[in-house]
Amino acid sequence: MNTSKSPWLWVPTLYLVEGLPYAIVNTIALAVFKDMGVDNGTLGPLTTLISLPWLIKPLWSPFMDIFRSKRWWILITQFTMLAVVALIALMLPMCSMTVLLILFVIVAFASATHDISADGYYMLALDRQRQSSFVGIRNTFYRGGLVLGQGLLVMLGGVLQKRTGDVAQSWAVVLFISAALLACVAVYHFFLLPRPEEDVDRRSKDSAVKIWSEFGEAFRSFFMKKGVWWAIAFLLLYRLPEALSLNLLYPFFKDGPEVGGLGAGTQMYGLVYGTFGVVALLLGGILGGVYASRRGLRKSMWPMALALALPCAVYLLMAIFRPVSVWPIGSLIVLDQFGYGFGFTAYTLFMMRFVDGPLKTSHYAICTAFMWLSMKLPAIFAGYLQQWLGYVGFFTLVMVSCLGTFAAAVIARSKILATDQESVSNN
């Protein structure tokens, strides 16, 4: 293993550039489509289609273990992302929505592939001790990439729109800056990423056949696990309130009071949700991890479910009273995101607990596919529900959907964790 280069030279930048493209595809793209006139109903199916690669990435991830090196995949995907993001910026003022959609999907495929290669490279380039030492660093810089993308860059888009009045040109500038940042990191990694001895091309005559065999066994054994259908129900229900509301938050900030929105604009959304909210989310996640490690997952499930679901009431309150100042809006967003970060810890720990055993890496990847479905299936219909019910009615429905979170907590405690020896011993 090549350990001549300190992980401090590449771990922060590698995970920063894992978070930034995710924000470009899932937040900046949503803002671009909304500001260019796409209605709330269409936004759900559109953004679901764009993010589809994160659902299906387990289909090609096994082949990345044998074809080329992880380092090669990191570099090729980073250069692909910067090129396509720059192309979007160039074409944004003139291209059709269909072309724009295709280009964002290409970025999503490259980003999902980069996620696979970066995580695999991290485990090859560092021994177990340093993997543990740097896990907090990688998570922090991943969140930093989200703050940069859905916070600072979205704020910049709002400022430029106010100054120029040109929506397409404002977002084109934001995307050019994004491409420039991706270019700097890609060139930096070309020279600075170490070359671990184990990170090699593993192609052989029977490698593809072996992978397909292992791939099929992973799916077969996953669906044979005890309580698998209860576990899938938990994965689909636990985050239902967030799944309904997430894609409607930017439209809620953007739409004027005449249609029930805040009329707060892009700049405030980037500040309070993309910046303050992400920091609160990170702090909530840290506290949630400490809390669960001390009390155990089963005893933590109800407090975490309540923390995730109930703060969604802040959006109903804002829809009713429509505050205009940054401080009340920001305080409510921070409360919601802190609670979500705290409560989401139970979701992650549940997946880790359920997949424990043989083939846990493959089983965890399957769980992440259900995690994607839990967010995107409700999102397909959320925009149409909002248009039908209005924002007050819609966020009332979101509060009703908290029953799904509570049902998931009951399922986890009674059907999965009740038979887990570690959880029982913690009671």
Secondary structure, DSSP 4 states (H G I P E B T S, - for coil): ----S-GGGTHHHHHHHHHHHHHIIIIIHHHHHHHTT--HHHHHHHHHHHTTHHHHGGGTGGGGGTSS-HHHHHHHHHHHHHHHHHHHHHHTTTS-HHHHHHHHHHHHHHHHHHHHHHHHHHHHHS-HHHHHHHHHHHHHHHHHHHIIIIIIHHHHHHHHHHHH--HHHHHHHHHHHHHHHHHHHHHHHHHHS---TT------TTHHHHHHHHHHHHHHHHTTSTTHHHHHHHHHHTTHHHHHHGGGHHHHHHS-GGGT----HHHHHHHIIIIIIHHHHHHHHHHHHHHHHHH-HHHHHHHHHHHHHGGGHHHHHHHHH---SHHHHHHHHHHHHHHHHHHHHHHHHHHHHHH-STTHHHHHHHHHHHHHHHHHHHHHHHHHHHHHHHHHHHHHHHHHTHHHHHHHHHHIIIIIGGG-HHHHHH-
